[in-house]
Amino acid sequence: MTRRARTLLFLAGATVANILLTIGLFAGILALYSLTLGQFLKLQSAALPILLSFCGAVILSTLIYKKALEKFRKKIDFDAKFGFKD
């Protein structure tokens, strides 16, 4: 398998994983809100909790993705394997 193919597979896999992580975090944060603050705060619209849950999920997934990528880079010789070193 060529470096280009490995790189494209890695990018596709990382993108899918990041999207799934964001969806999972969004659902988790929204469920946590509905079990805690949602019981006490009676809002007329659910737009604000949904917006804040989505923003929190995006931020958390970005931080988790960054940490996971750092660990992945240390575990294997990422730069040589994916062609960033000559």
C-alpha positions as CSV (number, residue, x, y, z in Angstrom):
1,M,0.0,0.0,0.0
2,T,1.4,3.4,-1.0
3,R,1.9,6.3,1.4
4,R,-0.9,8.2,-0.4
5,A,-3.4,5.4,0.1
6,R,-2.4,5.0,3.8
7,T,-2.8,8.7,4.3
8,L,-6.2,8.8,2.6
9,L,-7.4,5.8,4.6
10,F,-6.1,7.4,7.8
11,L,-7.9,10.7,7.0
12,A,-11.1,9.0,6.1
13,G,-11.0,6.9,9.3
14,A,-10.1,9.8,11.5
15,T,-12.9,11.9,10.0
16,V,-15.5,9.2,10.6
17,A,-14.2,8.6,14.2
18,N,-14.4,12.4,14.9
19,I,-17.9,12.6,13.6
20,L,-19.1,9.6,15.6
21,L,-17.3,11.1,18.7
22,T,-19.1,14.4,18.2
23,I,-22.5,12.8,17.8
24,G,-21.9,10.6,20.9
25,L,-20.8,13.6,23.0
26,F,-23.7,15.7,21.8
27,A,-26.2,13.0,22.7
28,G,-24.5,12.4,26.1
29,I,-24.3,16.1,27.0
30,L,-28.0,16.6,26.0
31,A,-29.1,13.6,28.0
32,L,-27.1,14.8,31.0
33,Y,-28.8,18.2,30.7
34,S,-32.2,16.6,30.4
35,L,-31.6,14.5,33.5
36,T,-30.2,17.4,35.6
37,L,-30.8,21.0,34.7
38,G,-33.7,20.2,32.4
39,Q,-35.7,19.1,35.4
40,F,-35.3,22.4,37.2
41,L,-35.1,24.9,34.3
42,K,-38.4,25.1,32.5
43,L,-37.5,26.8,29.2
44,Q,-40.0,27.6,26.5
45,S,-37.6,26.6,23.8
46,A,-35.0,23.8,23.7
47,A,-32.8,25.8,21.3
48,L,-30.4,27.1,23.8
49,P,-29.6,23.8,25.5
50,I,-29.3,22.1,22.0
51,L,-26.9,24.9,20.8
52,L,-24.8,24.7,24.0
53,S,-24.7,20.9,23.8
54,F,-23.6,21.0,20.2
55,C,-20.9,23.6,20.9
56,G,-19.6,21.6,23.9
57,A,-19.6,18.4,21.9
58,V,-17.6,20.0,19.1
59,I,-15.0,21.5,21.5
60,L,-14.7,18.3,23.5
61,S,-14.4,16.1,20.4
62,T,-11.7,18.4,19.1
63,L,-9.7,18.2,22.3
64,I,-10.1,14.4,22.5
65,Y,-9.1,14.1,18.9
66,K,-6.0,16.1,19.4
67,K,-4.9,14.1,22.4
68,A,-5.6,10.8,20.6
69,L,-3.6,11.9,17.6
70,E,-0.7,12.9,19.9
71,K,-0.7,9.4,21.5
72,F,-1.0,7.8,18.1
73,R,1.9,9.7,16.8
74,K,4.1,8.6,19.7
75,K,2.9,5.0,19.5
76,I,4.0,4.5,15.8
77,D,6.5,6.4,13.7
78,F,3.6,8.4,12.2
79,D,5.7,10.8,10.2
80,A,7.7,8.1,8.4
81,K,4.7,5.8,7.9
82,F,2.6,8.5,6.3
83,G,5.3,10.2,4.3
84,F,6.0,13.4,6.2
85,K,9.7,12.5,6.7
86,D,12.1,12.1,3.8
